Amino acid sequence: MLLASDSIAEKPTASIPSACGGWAETAAAYRFLAQDELDWRDILAPHCQS
C-alpha cells in the first residue's frame, strides 16, 4: 500500500488530489499540510540531512 507521501513523490507535478488517487489519502495530505506548526523547512530537513 502506498502512503500519500509516496504517491506525491511519484507524481511531483500533479495536483494533490491527482497524486493521491483517493479521497482518504487526499484528505490526509491536506490535514498534514494545514498544520500551523508545520513549516516547509520541517518537510525539507530530512532530505537535507541525507
MMTF fields as JSON, N, C-alpha, C and O atoms, coordinates in Angstrom:
{
  "mmtfVersion": "1.0.0",
  "mmtfProducer": "UNKNOWN",
  "numBonds": 199,
  "numAtoms": 200,
  "numGroups": 50,
  "numChains": 1,
  "numModels": 1,
  "chainsPerModel": [1],
  "groupsPerChain": [50],
  "chainIdList": ["A"],
  "bondAtomList": [4, 2, 8, 6, 12, 10, 16, 14, 20, 18, 24, 22, 28, 26, 32, 30, 36, 34, 40, 38, 44, 42, 48, 46, 52, 50, 56, 54, 60, 58, 64, 62, 68, 66, 72, 70, 76, 74, 80, 78, 84, 82, 88, 86, 92, 90, 96, 94, 100, 98, 104, 102, 108, 106, 112, 110, 116, 114, 120, 118, 124, 122, 128, 126, 132, 130, 136, 134, 140, 138, 144, 142, 148, 146, 152, 150, 156, 154, 160, 158, 164, 162, 168, 166, 172, 170, 176, 174, 180, 178, 184, 182, 188, 186, 192, 190, 196, 194],
  "bondOrderList": [1, 1, 1, 1, 1, 1, 1, 1, 1, 1, 1, 1, 1, 1, 1, 1, 1, 1, 1, 1, 1, 1, 1, 1, 1, 1, 1, 1, 1, 1, 1, 1, 1, 1, 1, 1, 1, 1, 1, 1, 1, 1, 1, 1, 1, 1, 1, 1, 1],
  "groupList": [{"groupName": "MET", "atomNameList": ["N", "CA", "C", "O"], "elementList": ["N", "C", "C", "O"], "formalChargeList": [0, 0, 0, 0], "bondAtomList": [1, 0, 2, 1, 3, 2], "bondOrderList": [1, 1, 2], "singleLetterCode": "M", "chemCompType": "L-PEPTIDE LINKING"}, {"groupName": "LEU", "atomNameList": ["N", "CA", "C", "O"], "elementList": ["N", "C", "C", "O"], "formalChargeList": [0, 0, 0, 0], "bondAtomList": [1, 0, 2, 1, 3, 2], "bondOrderList": [1, 1, 2], "singleLetterCode": "L", "chemCompType": "L-PEPTIDE LINKING"}, {"groupName": "ALA", "atomNameList": ["N", "CA", "C", "O"], "elementList": ["N", "C", "C", "O"], "formalChargeList": [0, 0, 0, 0], "bondAtomList": [1, 0, 2, 1, 3, 2], "bondOrderList": [1, 1, 2], "singleLetterCode": "A", "chemCompType": "L-PEPTIDE LINKING"}, {"groupName": "SER", "atomNameList": ["N", "CA", "C", "O"], "elementList": ["N", "C", "C", "O"], "formalChargeList": [0, 0, 0, 0], "bondAtomList": [1, 0, 2, 1, 3, 2], "bondOrderList": [1, 1, 2], "singleLetterCode": "S", "chemCompType": "L-PEPTIDE LINKING"}, {"groupName": "ASP", "atomNameList": ["N", "CA", "C", "O"], "elementList": ["N", "C", "C", "O"], "formalChargeList": [0, 0, 0, 0], "bondAtomList": [1, 0, 2, 1, 3, 2], "bondOrderList": [1, 1, 2], "singleLetterCode": "D", "chemCompType": "L-PEPTIDE LINKING"}, {"groupName": "ILE", "atomNameList": ["N", "CA", "C", "O"], "elementList": ["N", "C", "C", "O"], "formalChargeList": [0, 0, 0, 0], "bondAtomList": [1, 0, 2, 1, 3, 2], "bondOrderList": [1, 1, 2], "singleLetterCode": "I", "chemCompType": "L-PEPTIDE LINKING"}, {"groupName": "GLU", "atomNameList": ["N", "CA", "C", "O"], "elementList": ["N", "C", "C", "O"], "formalChargeList": [0, 0, 0, 0], "bondAtomList": [1, 0, 2, 1, 3, 2], "bondOrderList": [1, 1, 2], "singleLetterCode": "E", "chemCompType": "L-PEPTIDE LINKING"}, {"groupName": "LYS", "atomNameList": ["N", "CA", "C", "O"], "elementList": ["N", "C", "C", "O"], "formalChargeList": [0, 0, 0, 0], "bondAtomList": [1, 0, 2, 1, 3, 2], "bondOrderList": [1, 1, 2], "singleLetterCode": "K", "chemCompType": "L-PEPTIDE LINKING"}, {"groupName": "PRO", "atomNameList": ["N", "CA", "C", "O"], "elementList": ["N", "C", "C", "O"], "formalChargeList": [0, 0, 0, 0], "bondAtomList": [1, 0, 2, 1, 3, 2], "bondOrderList": [1, 1, 2], "singleLetterCode": "P", "chemCompType": "L-PEPTIDE LINKING"}, {"groupName": "THR", "atomNameList": ["N", "CA", "C", "O"], "elementList": ["N", "C", "C", "O"], "formalChargeList": [0, 0, 0, 0], "bondAtomList": [1, 0, 2, 1, 3, 2], "bondOrderList": [1, 1, 2], "singleLetterCode": "T", "chemCompType": "L-PEPTIDE LINKING"}, {"groupName": "CYS", "atomNameList": ["N", "CA", "C", "O"], "elementList": ["N", "C", "C", "O"], "formalChargeList": [0, 0, 0, 0], "bondAtomList": [1, 0, 2, 1, 3, 2], "bondOrderList": [1, 1, 2], "singleLetterCode": "C", "chemCompType": "L-PEPTIDE LINKING"}, {"groupName": "GLY", "atomNameList": ["N", "CA", "C", "O"], "elementList": ["N", "C", "C", "O"], "formalChargeList": [0, 0, 0, 0], "bondAtomList": [1, 0, 2, 1, 3, 2], "bondOrderList": [1, 1, 2], "singleLetterCode": "G", "chemCompType": "PEPTIDE LINKING"}, {"groupName": "TRP", "atomNameList": ["N", "CA", "C", "O"], "elementList": ["N", "C", "C", "O"], "formalChargeList": [0, 0, 0, 0], "bondAtomList": [1, 0, 2, 1, 3, 2], "bondOrderList": [1, 1, 2], "singleLetterCode": "W", "chemCompType": "L-PEPTIDE LINKING"}, {"groupName": "TYR", "atomNameList": ["N", "CA", "C", "O"], "elementList": ["N", "C", "C", "O"], "formalChargeList": [0, 0, 0, 0], "bondAtomList": [1, 0, 2, 1, 3, 2], "bondOrderList": [1, 1, 2], "singleLetterCode": "Y", "chemCompType": "L-PEPTIDE LINKING"}, {"groupName": "ARG", "atomNameList": ["N", "CA", "C", "O"], "elementList": ["N", "C", "C", "O"], "formalChargeList": [0, 0, 0, 0], "bondAtomList": [1, 0, 2, 1, 3, 2], "bondOrderList": [1, 1, 2], "singleLetterCode": "R", "chemCompType": "L-PEPTIDE LINKING"}, {"groupName": "PHE", "atomNameList": ["N", "CA", "C", "O"], "elementList": ["N", "C", "C", "O"], "formalChargeList": [0, 0, 0, 0], "bondAtomList": [1, 0, 2, 1, 3, 2], "bondOrderList": [1, 1, 2], "singleLetterCode": "F", "chemCompType": "L-PEPTIDE LINKING"}, {"groupName": "GLN", "atomNameList": ["N", "CA", "C", "O"], "elementList": ["N", "C", "C", "O"], "formalChargeList": [0, 0, 0, 0], "bondAtomList": [1, 0, 2, 1, 3, 2], "bondOrderList": [1, 1, 2], "singleLetterCode": "Q", "chemCompType": "L-PEPTIDE LINKING"}, {"groupName": "HIS", "atomNameList": ["N", "CA", "C", "O"], "elementList": ["N", "C", "C", "O"], "formalChargeList": [0, 0, 0, 0], "bondAtomList": [1, 0, 2, 1, 3, 2], "bondOrderList": [1, 1, 2], "singleLetterCode": "H", "chemCompType": "L-PEPTIDE LINKING"}],
  "groupTypeList": [0, 1, 1, 2, 3, 4, 3, 5, 2, 6, 7, 8, 9, 2, 3, 5, 8, 3, 2, 10, 11, 11, 12, 2, 6, 9, 2, 2, 2, 13, 14, 15, 1, 2, 16, 4, 6, 1, 4, 12, 14, 4, 5, 1, 2, 8, 17, 10, 16, 3],
  "groupIdList": [1, 2, 3, 4, 5, 6, 7, 8, 9, 10, 11, 12, 13, 14, 15, 16, 17, 18, 19, 20, 21, 22, 23, 24, 25, 26, 27, 28, 29, 30, 31, 32, 33, 34, 35, 36, 37, 38, 39, 40, 41, 42, 43, 44, 45, 46, 47, 48, 49, 50],
  "secStructList": [7, 7, 7, 2, 2, 2, 2, 2, 2, 2, 1, 6, 6, 1, 7, 2, 2, 2, 2, 2, 7, 1, 2, 2, 2, 2, 2, 2, 2, 2, 2, 2, 2, 6, 7, 6, 6, 7, 7, 2, 2, 2, 2, 2, 2, 2, 2, 2, 2, 7],
  "xCoordList": [0.845, 0.0, 0.893, 1.832, 0.599, 1.348, 0.766, -0.452, 1.63, 1.203, 1.022, 1.555, 0.278, 0.07, 1.4, 1.565, 2.352, 3.655, 4.369, 5.069, 4.206, 4.807, 4.156, 4.84, 2.85, 2.126, 2.514, 2.712, 2.626, 3.002, 4.429, 4.723, 5.306, 6.698, 6.795, 7.667, 5.908, 5.92, 5.387, 5.724, 4.55, 3.946, 4.122, 3.135, 5.351, 5.585, 4.928, 4.733, 4.58, 3.954, 2.43, 1.763, 1.881, 0.429, -0.198, 0.472, -1.47, -2.19, -2.262, -2.07, -2.533, -2.61, -3.691, -3.412, -4.915, -5.918, -5.502, -5.755, -4.879, -4.447, -3.331, -3.311, -2.418, -1.287, -1.721, -1.188, -2.689, -3.099, -3.987, -3.888, -4.84, -5.634, -6.877, -7.599, -7.156, -8.351, -8.679, -7.818, -9.935, -10.364, -9.668, -9.263, -9.519, -8.895, -7.454, -7.027, -6.711, -5.323, -5.227, -4.342, -6.143, -6.174, -6.478, -5.814, -7.467, -7.828, -6.659, -6.388, -5.977, -4.827, -3.708, -3.09, -3.445, -2.408, -2.759, -1.898, -4.013, -4.42, -4.376, -3.998, -4.759, -4.663, -3.205, -2.897, -2.317, -0.891, -0.372, 0.315, -0.696, -0.189, -0.828, -0.27, -1.986, -2.699, -2.232, -2.734, -1.293, -0.815, -0.141, 0.74, -0.558, 0.025, 1.501, 2.279, 1.884, 3.266, 4.196, 5.417, 3.639, 4.431, 5.01, 4.31, 6.279, 6.967, 7.628, 7.977, 7.799, 8.401, 9.791, 10.239, 10.482, 11.818, 11.75, 12.677, 10.644, 10.46, 10.326, 10.813, 9.665, 9.473, 10.786, 11.084, 11.559, 12.799, 13.973, 14.925, 13.934, 15.053, 15.554, 16.762, 14.696, 15.217, 15.939, 16.913, 15.461, 16.121, 17.526, 18.49, 17.627, 18.926, 19.893, 21.094, 19.374, 20.226, 20.78, 21.885, 20.016, 20.507, 21.364, 21.876],
  "yCoordList": [-1.176, 0.0, 1.243, 1.339, 2.177, 3.423, 4.429, 4.53, 5.163, 6.276, 7.485, 7.528, 8.464, 9.68, 10.311, 10.8, 10.302, 10.908, 10.149, 10.758, 8.829, 8.045, 8.391, 8.542, 8.517, 8.858, 10.229, 10.425, 11.183, 12.54, 12.553, 13.269, 11.779, 11.725, 11.143, 11.534, 10.22, 9.617, 10.569, 10.432, 11.541, 12.493, 13.914, 14.555, 14.418, 15.709, 16.908, 17.928, 16.824, 17.971, 17.88, 18.812, 16.784, 16.594, 17.364, 17.679, 17.656, 18.265, 17.231, 16.038, 17.688, 16.756, 15.698, 14.514, 16.071, 15.024, 14.037, 12.838, 14.521, 13.619, 12.693, 11.515, 13.215, 12.414, 11.382, 10.273, 11.744, 10.837, 9.707, 8.584, 9.979, 8.925, 8.501, 7.626, 9.067, 8.708, 9.776, 10.563, 9.797, 10.844, 10.754, 11.783, 9.571, 9.425, 9.928, 10.641, 9.562, 9.997, 11.501, 12.164, 12.036, 13.474, 14.251, 15.244, 13.807, 14.474, 14.421, 15.402, 13.297, 13.168, 14.125, 14.747, 14.248, 15.162, 16.605, 17.354, 16.999, 18.367, 18.611, 19.698, 17.612, 17.772, 17.953, 18.789, 17.169, 17.268, 18.665, 19.29, 19.146, 20.431, 21.621, 22.718, 21.421, 22.504, 22.745, 23.652, 21.956, 22.117, 23.481, 23.847, 24.213, 25.531, 25.447, 26.342, 24.381, 24.237, 23.779, 23.826, 23.341, 22.796, 23.914, 24.857, 23.798, 24.777, 24.016, 22.846, 24.659, 23.981, 23.471, 22.482, 24.126, 23.667, 22.339, 21.533, 22.105, 20.826, 19.68, 18.575, 19.957, 18.932, 18.668, 17.523, 19.695, 19.574, 19.065, 18.52, 19.223, 18.869, 17.425, 17.236, 16.407, 15.04, 14.838, 14.089, 15.501, 15.409, 16.02, 15.443, 17.164, 17.834, 17.025, 16.999, 16.372, 15.572, 14.34, 13.888, 13.805, 12.593, 12.974, 12.1],
  "zCoordList": [0.0, 0.0, 0.0, 0.79, -0.875, -0.939, 0.031, 0.181, 0.68, 1.503, 0.611, -0.498, 1.084, 0.287, -0.087, -1.204, 0.845, 0.537, -0.571, -1.38, -0.624, -1.708, -3.035, -4.047, -3.032, -4.259, -4.759, -5.958, -3.846, -4.226, -4.761, -5.718, -4.16, -4.624, -6.035, -6.811, -6.363, -7.694, -8.762, -9.938, -8.356, -9.298, -8.761, -8.4, -8.7, -8.036, -8.693, -8.032, -9.964, -10.623, -10.646, -11.096, -10.171, -10.165, -9.003, -8.02, -9.128, -8.007, -6.883, -7.116, -5.687, -4.559, -4.789, -4.599, -5.192, -5.431, -6.528, -6.407, -7.578, -8.658, -8.201, -8.557, -7.424, -6.96, -5.926, -5.893, -5.078, -4.003, -4.503, -4.009, -5.458, -6.05, -5.293, -5.772, -4.159, -3.408, -2.388, -1.995, -1.962, -1.05, 0.305, 0.846, 0.865, 2.184, 2.157, 3.065, 1.128, 1.007, 0.776, 1.317, -0.032, -0.296, 0.983, 1.281, 1.73, 2.984, 3.97, 4.662, 4.035, 4.933, 4.531, 5.395, 3.247, 2.778, 3.136, 3.596, 2.931, 3.275, 4.78, 5.216, 5.581, 7.044, 7.463, 8.313, 6.866, 7.172, 6.827, 7.635, 5.647, 5.196, 5.908, 5.892, 6.529, 7.201, 8.636, 9.3, 9.119, 10.487, 10.655, 9.877, 11.659, 11.911, 12.282, 11.953, 12.961, 13.414, 12.292, 12.444, 11.18, 10.082, 9.235, 8.865, 8.936, 8.109, 6.96, 7.112, 5.837, 4.689, 5.025, 4.445, 5.948, 6.348, 7.093, 7.011, 7.828, 8.523, 7.528, 7.765, 6.422, 5.396, 4.665, 4.325, 4.425, 3.674, 4.523, 3.965, 5.827, 6.712, 6.533, 6.393, 6.531, 6.372, 5.028, 4.947, 4.0, 2.695, 2.776, 2.274, 3.397, 3.52, 4.386, 4.119, 5.412, 6.288, 5.589, 5.891, 4.663, 3.995, 2.814, 2.115]
}
